[in-house]
Structures are given as structure tokens and as C-alpha cells.
Amino acid sequence: SPGIIGCITPGGWHFSMAVGRTFTGGEKLLLQGIPTDRLKLSGESEVQLGDLAGNAMSLPVINAAMLSLLSVQEYALRKKKSAKYLLPKLKDQKVNDEDE
């Protein structure tokens, strides 16, 4: 079942209570969202696979970084066109303190 795991680092040891052992390198890659069946591996050891997983960034982290970059770029372009440009208010966000 889905759950939470700590940060996967190169050389890190993560213990699975469900199976009573540490995760293999391939399992660490899967936890990072990297499909091991689609990788072209050529005899890497489990330690090397674990290090690869520890040096990888998961897809949600990369997506968040890219979305932030694109958002800031769009904001900068609009701000450059009009110095008075403000970000739109959220629907649930209060416009001013008088609404309280």
C-alpha cells in the first residue's frame, strides 16, 4: 500500500518492516519513480543502483521546480509590460482586512 518514506540518499539504508529487510537498489529506484524495467542496465551492483537512486530526483520534485520556473518567468514578463501588474487574487482569498 502507498506510504511515506524518508529521503533516499546514496549509501543510505532503508529498512522495510513489511518484509523485514533493507530495500534493494532496484527497489530504491522504484521508490523514486524510476521504472527499472525500462532502464538499460549492464551489470550494475545493488549498491550502485542504490547510489543511483540516492542521486536521483523524483518526478514530482522536478515538476514542481519546472512549474515554479515557468510561473516566475510569466510573472516577470507581465510585470515588465506593466509595472502595475499584480497577481490575481484567489477565489477564497480575502481582498483586504475589512472582510473579516
Contacts in CASP RR format, 6 or more apart in sequence:
PFRMAT RR
TARGET T0000
AUTHOR 0000-0000-0000
METHOD contacts of the structure
MODEL  1
SPGIIGCITPGGWHFSMAVGRTFTGGEKLLLQGIPTDRLKLSGESEVQLG
DLAGNAMSLPVINAAMLSLLSVQEYALRKKKSAKYLLPKLKDQKVNDEDE
5 14 0 8 1.000
5 31 0 8 1.000
6 14 0 8 1.000
8 14 0 8 1.000
8 28 0 8 1.000
8 31 0 8 1.000
8 32 0 8 1.000
8 50 0 8 1.000
8 53 0 8 1.000
8 54 0 8 1.000
8 56 0 8 1.000
9 54 0 8 1.000
10 50 0 8 1.000
10 51 0 8 1.000
10 54 0 8 1.000
10 55 0 8 1.000
11 47 0 8 1.000
11 50 0 8 1.000
11 51 0 8 1.000
11 54 0 8 1.000
12 50 0 8 1.000
12 54 0 8 1.000
13 22 0 8 1.000
14 22 0 8 1.000
14 23 0 8 1.000
14 28 0 8 1.000
15 21 0 8 1.000
15 22 0 8 1.000
15 23 0 8 1.000
16 22 0 8 1.000
16 23 0 8 1.000
16 27 0 8 1.000
23 31 0 8 1.000
24 46 0 8 1.000
24 49 0 8 1.000
24 50 0 8 1.000
25 46 0 8 1.000
25 47 0 8 1.000
25 49 0 8 1.000
25 50 0 8 1.000
25 52 0 8 1.000
25 53 0 8 1.000
26 36 0 8 1.000
26 46 0 8 1.000
26 49 0 8 1.000
26 50 0 8 1.000
26 53 0 8 1.000
28 49 0 8 1.000
28 50 0 8 1.000
28 53 0 8 1.000
28 54 0 8 1.000
29 36 0 8 1.000
29 39 0 8 1.000
29 49 0 8 1.000
29 50 0 8 1.000
29 52 0 8 1.000
29 53 0 8 1.000
29 56 0 8 1.000
30 36 0 8 1.000
31 53 0 8 1.000
32 53 0 8 1.000
32 54 0 8 1.000
32 56 0 8 1.000
32 57 0 8 1.000
32 58 0 8 1.000
33 58 0 8 1.000
33 59 0 8 1.000
34 53 0 8 1.000
34 56 0 8 1.000
41 49 0 8 1.000
44 52 0 8 1.000
75 87 0 8 1.000
78 85 0 8 1.000
79 85 0 8 1.000
89 95 0 8 1.000
94 100 0 8 1.000
END
